[in-house]
C-alpha cells in the first residue's frame, strides 16, 4: 500500500537515519520480520525498501546483522527458504543470521538467535544453554509472554531456557512487554489497528554499559475520532485539526449524534482530509465515558475466542484448539494487515 510505504519512509528519512548519523551509530541489529509476507513480496514494496532503507544504509556505510524472523521464512517448520537471504544476498554490508551464533561488538559478546521451529529446535536449545554471552537477542515466541495487553501467548519456548542470560531482547510481538529477564522491544512503527495507542520506539544498545535506550517514534498511522455533538458546538466541530487524519486509517466513534447536519459537516471535513480508509462505528459501549483502565479491559477478539474455547464442554485437551485458533487468527491478520 502506497500510503503505508510513505509512512515507513518518513520514519526512516525523518527519524531513524538522522538519529543514527547524528549520534555516529554505524551498525544495526535487526530482530527479525524484516519482510512482512512469508510467501511473497510485491515490486512496489521491494522498491520502497531499497529507496528508503537499503540505499541510505549503503550510502552512510552502516552495516546490519539481520536475524531471521517467522515472517521472513517461506515454510513454518524450517528457516532454509527465507526472503532476506534470497533478496539481500548481494548486500555486502548486511549479514543474515540464519542460525544461532555469538558475535562480538566492541568487546561485547551477544548471542543472536533466529526463529526457532521444528527443524532447528534441538540445536537452538543447545545453543541457548551453552552460548558464551551474557546478553541474547533474537526472534522468540515465549510461552507466558503478553502478545498484547489483553492476550498471553499460550505456546512457544519455555522461558527457563533463557534464564542463564542477564538480559534477553526479542522481536516478534508488536507490543513492548517484559517476562522475567526477557524484554520484547515491540515494533518501531504502527502496522495494524492492534498497534493503535501503543507508543513505538527503536532502541540503542550501549556495548559498554549494556543499557538499552528507547528512542520514541512520534509518527502514527491509525487515528480514532470520538464524535459527540452534545459536548460540542458547531464552531468547535468546524475548527478541529482535521489534517491529523490525512494519509491515515481513521475510525470515527459515534457516541452521540443529535444533529445530523453537524455530523455531515464533520464527516465532510474528515473526508476532505483524505484519510486512507475511513470507518464509522456506532459506540454501543460508551467508550468516551470509560476511564483508561476500563478501556484497556475491553476484550479483543483473541480473548473472546480463548474464553469461548475454555467454556466448551468437550473431551480432550483444549490447549491445541486454542493454539490453532490463535494461529488462524494471526494468519488472517497477515493476509489483511491494513484493513
C-alpha positions in Angstrom: 0.0 0.0 0.0 1.4 3.3 -1.1 0.5 5.4 1.9 1.9 2.7 4.3 5.1 2.8 2.4 5.2 6.6 2.6 4.7 6.3 6.4 7.6 3.9 6.8 9.7 6.1 4.5 9.0 9.1 6.7 10.2 7.1 9.8 13.5 6.2 8.1 14.1 9.5 6.4 13.0 11.9 9.2 13.6 9.9 12.4 15.7 6.8 12.2 18.7 7.6 9.9 19.0 11.2 11.1 19.4 9.9 14.7 22.0 7.3 13.7 24.0 9.9 11.8 23.8 12.5 14.5 25.0 10.0 17.1 27.7 8.3 15.0 26.0 4.9 15.1 27.1 2.7 12.2 25.7 -0.8 13.0 22.1 -2.2 13.2 20.9 -5.4 14.8 17.5 -6.2 13.3 15.5 -8.6 15.5 13.5 -10.3 12.7 10.5 -9.9 10.4 12.4 -7.7 8.0 9.8 -8.6 5.4 6.1 -8.9 6.2 4.6 -11.5 3.9 6.0 -15.0 4.3 5.3 -16.2 0.8 5.7 -13.2 -1.5 6.7 -9.6 -1.8 5.4 -7.1 -4.4 7.8 -4.9 -6.5 6.5 -1.7 -5.0 7.4 -2.8 -1.5 10.8 -4.0 -2.7 11.5 -0.6 -4.3 10.4 1.2 -1.2 12.7 -1.0 0.9 15.6 -0.2 -1.5 15.0 3.5 -1.7 14.1 4.2 2.0 16.4 1.7 3.8 19.0 -0.2 1.8 20.4 2.8 -0.2 20.7 5.1 2.9 22.4 2.1 4.7 25.0 1.7 1.9 25.4 5.5 1.4 26.2 6.1 5.0 28.4 3.0 5.5 26.1 1.4 8.0 26.2 -2.4 8.5 23.5 -4.6 9.7 23.0 -8.1 11.3 19.6 -9.3 10.3 18.1 -12.1 12.4 15.6 -14.3 10.6 12.0 -13.9 11.9 9.0 -16.1 11.3 7.6 -13.6 8.7 10.9 -13.9 6.8 10.5 -17.7 6.2 8.5 -19.4 3.5 7.9 -22.6 5.5 6.8 -22.8 9.1 9.0 -25.8 10.0 12.4 -24.6 8.7 14.3 -21.3 8.0 16.1 -22.8 5.0 14.0 -20.8 2.5 13.8 -17.2 3.6 13.4 -13.8 2.0 16.4 -11.9 3.4 18.9 -14.5 2.1 17.2 -14.6 -1.3 16.7 -10.8 -1.8 19.7 -9.3 0.1 22.4 -11.8 -0.8 24.3 -9.2 -2.8 24.5 -6.6 0.0 28.0 -6.8 1.5 27.0 -4.6 4.4 24.2 -7.0 5.6 24.8 -10.3 7.3 21.7 -12.5 7.6 21.7 -14.6 10.8 20.0 -17.8 9.8 21.4 -20.0 12.6 22.4 -19.2 16.2 25.8 -17.6 16.7 27.7 -15.4 19.1 29.1 -12.2 17.7 31.4 -9.6 19.3 30.7 -5.9 19.1 33.4 -3.6 20.6 34.3 -6.4 23.1 30.6 -7.1 23.9 29.6 -10.7 23.1 25.9 -11.1 22.0 24.1 -14.4 21.4 22.0 -14.0 18.2 19.1 -16.4 17.7 16.8 -16.6 14.7 13.2 -18.0 14.6 13.0 -21.4 16.3 11.0 -24.1 14.6 10.8 -27.9 14.4 13.9 -28.1 12.2 16.3 -26.2 14.4 14.7 -26.6 17.8 17.3 -29.0 19.3 20.3 -27.0 18.0 18.8 -23.8 19.2 18.1 -25.0 22.7 21.6 -26.4 23.0 23.0 -23.1 21.9 20.9 -21.2 24.4 22.2 -23.5 27.2 25.9 -23.1 26.2 26.4 -19.8 24.4 29.3 -17.8 25.8 27.5 -14.5 26.1 25.6 -12.6 28.9 23.1 -10.9 26.6 20.9 -12.6 24.0 19.0 -11.1 21.1 16.6 -13.0 18.9 13.1 -13.6 17.5 11.4 -15.6 20.1 7.8 -16.8 20.8 7.8 -17.3 24.6 5.0 -19.1 26.4 3.6 -16.8 29.0 4.6 -13.5 27.3 2.0 -11.0 26.6 1.2 -10.8 22.8 -0.7 -7.6 23.5 -2.1 -6.0 26.7 -5.0 -8.5 26.8 -3.7 -11.7 25.4 -1.0 -14.0 26.8 0.9 -16.4 24.5 -0.2 -19.9 25.3 2.5 -21.7 23.4 6.1 -21.4 22.4 9.6 -21.7 24.0 9.9 -22.2 27.8 11.4 -19.1 29.2 13.6 -21.1 31.5 15.9 -21.9 28.5 16.8 -18.2 28.6 17.3 -17.7 32.3 21.1 -18.0 32.2 21.4 -14.8 30.3 21.5 -11.5 32.2 19.1 -9.9 29.6 17.2 -11.2 26.5 15.8 -8.8 23.9 13.4 -10.1 21.3 11.4 -9.1 18.3 8.2 -10.8 17.2 5.4 -9.3 19.3 4.5 -5.7 18.4 3.7 -4.8 22.0 6.5 -3.9 24.4 6.4 -6.2 27.3 8.6 -8.0 29.9 8.8 -11.6 31.2 11.4 -12.4 33.8 14.7 -11.4 32.1 13.2 -11.2 28.7 12.1 -7.9 27.1 10.1 -7.7 23.9 11.1 -4.4 22.4 7.9 -4.0 20.3 7.6 -2.8 16.7 9.2 0.5 15.8 6.1 1.6 13.8 2.4 1.1 13.7 1.4 -1.7 11.2 -2.2 -2.7 12.2 -5.1 -1.4 14.3 -3.7 -3.6 17.1 -0.9 -1.0 17.3 -3.3 1.9 18.0 -2.5 3.7 21.2 0.8 1.7 21.6 3.8 4.0 21.8 6.5 2.9 19.3 10.3 3.0 19.7 13.5 1.9 18.1 16.3 1.2 20.6 20.0 2.0 21.1 22.2 -0.7 22.8 25.3 0.5 24.5 28.0 -2.1 24.2 29.9 -0.7 27.2 27.2 -0.2 29.8 24.8 -2.9 28.2 22.0 -0.4 28.6 19.1 -0.4 26.1 17.7 3.1 25.4 14.3 3.6 23.7 14.0 6.3 21.1 10.4 7.4 20.5 8.8 7.4 17.1 6.1 10.1 17.1 4.6 9.1 13.7 1.2 7.5 13.8 -0.8 5.6 11.1 -4.0 4.9 13.0 -6.3 7.6 14.5 -9.7 7.5 16.3 -12.1 10.4 16.5 -14.8 10.3 19.1 -17.9 12.3 17.9 -20.3 13.6 20.5 -22.3 16.7 19.5 -23.9 17.0 22.9 -20.5 18.2 24.2 -19.5 20.5 21.3 -20.7 23.5 19.4 -20.8 23.7 15.6 -17.9 26.0 15.7 -15.7 23.7 17.8 -16.5 20.8 15.4 -15.8 23.0 12.4 -12.5 24.3 13.7 -10.9 20.9 14.7 -7.5 20.0 13.2 -8.6 17.6 10.5 -5.1 17.5 9.0 -4.2 14.8 11.6 -6.3 12.4 9.6 -4.5 12.9 6.3 -3.0 9.7 4.9 -4.0 7.6 7.9 -6.5 4.9 8.8 -9.4 6.6 10.7 -12.2 5.3 12.9 -15.0 7.7 13.8 -16.6 6.5 17.0 -20.1 8.0 17.1 -21.0 8.5 20.8 -24.0 10.9 20.3 -25.4 12.2 17.0 -28.2 14.6 17.8 -27.6 17.0 15.0 -27.4 15.3 11.5 -26.2 18.5 9.8 -23.3 18.9 12.2 -22.4 15.2 11.8 -22.5 15.5 8.0 -20.3 18.6 8.2 -17.9 16.8 10.4 -17.7 13.8 8.0 -17.2 16.1 5.0 -14.2 17.6 6.7 -12.8 14.2 7.6 -13.2 13.0 4.0 -11.6 16.3 2.7 -8.5 15.4 4.8 -8.0 12.4 2.5 -7.6 9.5 5.0 -6.5 6.2 3.5 -9.5 4.4 5.0 -12.5 5.7 7.0 -14.6 3.5 9.2 -17.7 4.8 11.2 -18.6 2.9 14.3 -21.6 3.4 16.5 -20.5 3.4 20.1 -22.6 1.0 22.0 -20.1 0.7 24.8 -19.9 4.4 25.5 -16.1 4.3 25.4 -16.0 8.1 25.9 -17.3 7.7 29.4 -14.8 5.0 30.3 -11.6 5.6 32.2 -8.3 4.4 30.7 -8.4 1.2 32.9 -11.9 0.3 31.7 -11.0 0.8 28.0 -7.9 -1.4 28.5 -10.2 -4.1 29.9 -12.4 -4.2 26.8 -11.8 -7.7 25.4 -10.3 -8.2 22.0 -11.1 -11.0 19.5 -8.4 -13.4 20.7 -9.5 -13.1 24.4 -13.1 -13.7 23.4 -12.1 -16.8 21.4 -10.0 -18.1 24.2 -12.7 -17.8 26.8 -15.2 -19.4 24.4 -12.9 -22.4 23.9 -12.3 -22.7 27.7 -16.0 -22.8 28.2 -16.6 -25.7 25.8 -17.7 -29.0 27.3 -15.6 -31.3 25.1 -13.4 -34.3 25.6 -9.6 -33.9 25.1 -7.3 -31.0 25.7 -8.4 -27.5 24.8 -4.9 -26.1 24.5 -4.2 -27.4 20.9 -7.6 -26.0 19.8 -6.7 -22.6 21.4 -3.3 -22.6 19.7 -4.9 -23.5 16.3 -7.4 -20.6 16.6 -4.6 -18.2 17.6 -2.6 -19.3 14.6 -5.5 -19.0 12.2 -6.3 -15.5 13.6 -2.8 -14.3 13.2 -2.6 -15.7 9.6 -5.8 -13.8 8.8 -4.2 -10.6 10.2 -1.2 -11.2 8.0 -3.4 -11.5 4.9 -5.4 -8.4 5.7 -2.7 -6.3 7.5 -4.1 -2.9 6.7 -7.9 -3.4 6.9 
